[in-house]
């Protein structure tokens, strides 16, 4: 098993693969990334990478 898959399983994350030549699925991922970016990096100032990492961890834990 690949390390990424093991990490996903450890954290209870379902790793899904998309079918080739189906761009709408990639669009869903890009929209989620934009939503996360708008809720974090563009809204708050972080003094360090660790602060951003901790904040993201808290958001993911709350989801």
WOPE-V337044 format. One record per pair of residues at least 4 apart in sequence whose C-alpha atoms are under 6 Angstrom apart, sorted by the first residue. I is the first residue (numbers start at 1). GAP is how many residues later the second one is. Records with the same first field share a line. If there is no record, write none. Layout:
I: GAP + GAP
This chain:
8: 5
9: 4
37: 4
38: 4
39: 4
40: 4
46: 5
